[in-house]
Amino acid sequence: MAPRPPGTAPCPCGSGASYAGCCGRWHDGPLRLCAPTAQALMRSRYCAFVFGLRDYLLQTWHPSTRPASLAPDEPGLRWLGLELRRHQQQDDAHATVEFVARSKLGGRAHRLHETSRFVREDGRWYYLDGDFRG
């Protein structure tokens, strides 16, 4: 697990806000797991990957598609940045977010380009599933 930055440090999701004022508040404290939009949840999940917060990832994954566990990241994996390309709200309970997450492992750069589907139940947003793009 990577150390989390001080609350005043920039959030790794690239929002321009501090970690405490952005994704950190969804990871810990009284607002834990309460991201108000699918886009905010997507950003917080990216940061959870950066910091190895597998419990948070599982708790924000819809039970109908959630795996039983998540394997730890490969040693040396570094997350380099998140680009949100599109956010579309279908209705009060459904949204999609298209993003590109960049990482580096063993000197090789990687891109994860996905359109993710999110569902809101009982006031909470959950990652449902996604389609990978080339």
ABEGO torsion letter per residue (X at the ends): XBBBBBAABBBAAGAGBBAAABAAAAABEAABGABABAAAAAAAAAAAAAAGBAAAAAAABBAAABBABBBBBBBGBBBAEBBBABBBBABAABBBBBBBBBBBBGGBBBBBBBBBBBBBBGGBBBBABBBBBX
